[in-house]
Amino acid sequence: MRISSSTILLGAALGVSAHPSRHAAHQAAHKRDFVVANKPTTTIIEYVTAAAVAAESSTTAAAVAATSAASSDDDDDDDSSEYVEFCGGSTSKRATLAEIAYKGNTGTDDDYGCNMMVVSSSIADQYEYTATFKNDVAKSQACVCFNKIGPDGGINGFFSGNEAISFTLPASGTKVVAFEANSQGGCVCTVGDTVATTDIGQFAGTWLEFDMANSSNDDWSGADASCLVSSIYPKLEAIIPPLKVCGSGTCSTILSGGDGTNAYLKGMEAADGVGLNLAAGKVRLTITVGEFSA
Ligand SMILES: *[C@@H]1O[C@H](CO)[C@@H](O)[C@H](O)[C@H]1NC(C)=O
């Protein structure tokens, strides 16, 4: 992706160090900048280090990993055949421009995550930025979409429990998610009832990463497929599910097992600009999600 995948990954590192009981020494040793502007490379490398630390300490981490009750919204809105406003049309406080530059649009003060929602396919055209998920498997999949920045303002939106929305993708079915401008984050689906996570509770599987109409970047959008998180954990790496995202004639593809093209594959933490880079305007992403097969 043009910009945000690196910051998302950076966040994974910050998420790891966000738990004070864990590796306080490492936190000090790997002090990080929060805002990655144009040069994500250095912070990415720090992410890898931190992820390795997390993997080493997975016993502790697993013990700490909270039981994250699914408290997120479900797909309330997707039956409506009339236009549904984001955040219920609420006028409650939105982020300032400065906040948006840092954390993007994560909804309103009292409704975290209302910057994205599942919408009925009959009205999907009325939204500027959409992602249509297609299930390539004849079994239902559990899906979440998350913001880069979590409900508490930390770079931890991609930890289980911090998701903005969750929904079920029916067997061989389709769902559309609409996003507001300045939404940055990702989505993951897993065959079955729960989305796969790492030992420390990050969403695993293969991610769709998105950056919709980033106002700090002339309203460009970006998207990519990434298996960087799973590729760090041997058990998860062995079962990386396929995901393909296409838009405006370009695709970013991860194949079953973690190979792929124009996507973030194992070891590509330092790469930038991978995936779809889309000039300002409507975004129509089509995401095909499958199941790992050897
Ligand atoms: C938007 O793009 C800018 C410039 O490339 C980048 O620094 C920033 O992190 C992006 N915003 C978010 C919230 O990801």
The ligand as an SDF file (V2000), in Angstrom:
LIG
                    3D

 14 14  0  0  0  0  0  0  0  0999 V2000
   -2.1710    9.3520    5.5260 C   0  0  0  0  0  0  0  0  0  0  0  0
   -1.0950    9.5560    4.6560 O   0  0  0  0  0  0  0  0  0  0  0  0
    0.0040   10.1890    5.2910 C   0  0  0  0  0  0  0  0  0  0  0  0
    0.9740   10.6580    4.2310 C   0  0  0  0  0  0  0  0  0  0  0  0
    1.4430    9.6360    3.4240 O   0  0  0  0  0  0  0  0  0  0  0  0
    0.5810    9.2320    6.3030 C   0  0  0  0  0  0  0  0  0  0  0  0
    1.6990    9.8000    6.9270 O   0  0  0  0  0  0  0  0  0  0  0  0
   -0.4910    8.9670    7.3480 C   0  0  0  0  0  0  0  0  0  0  0  0
   -0.0400    8.0030    8.2610 O   0  0  0  0  0  0  0  0  0  0  0  0
   -1.7770    8.4990    6.7120 C   0  0  0  0  0  0  0  0  0  0  0  0
   -2.7990    8.5960    7.7240 N   0  0  0  0  0  0  0  0  0  0  0  0
   -3.1740    7.5790    8.4590 C   0  0  0  0  0  0  0  0  0  0  0  0
   -4.1580    7.8990    9.5100 C   0  0  0  0  0  0  0  0  0  0  0  0
   -2.7830    6.4470    8.2800 O   0  0  0  0  0  0  0  0  0  0  0  0
  1  2  1  0
  1 10  1  0
  2  3  1  0
  3  4  1  0
  3  6  1  0
  4  5  1  0
  6  7  1  0
  6  8  1  0
  8  9  1  0
  8 10  1  0
 10 11  1  0
 11 12  1  0
 12 13  1  0
 12 14  2  0
M  END
$$$$
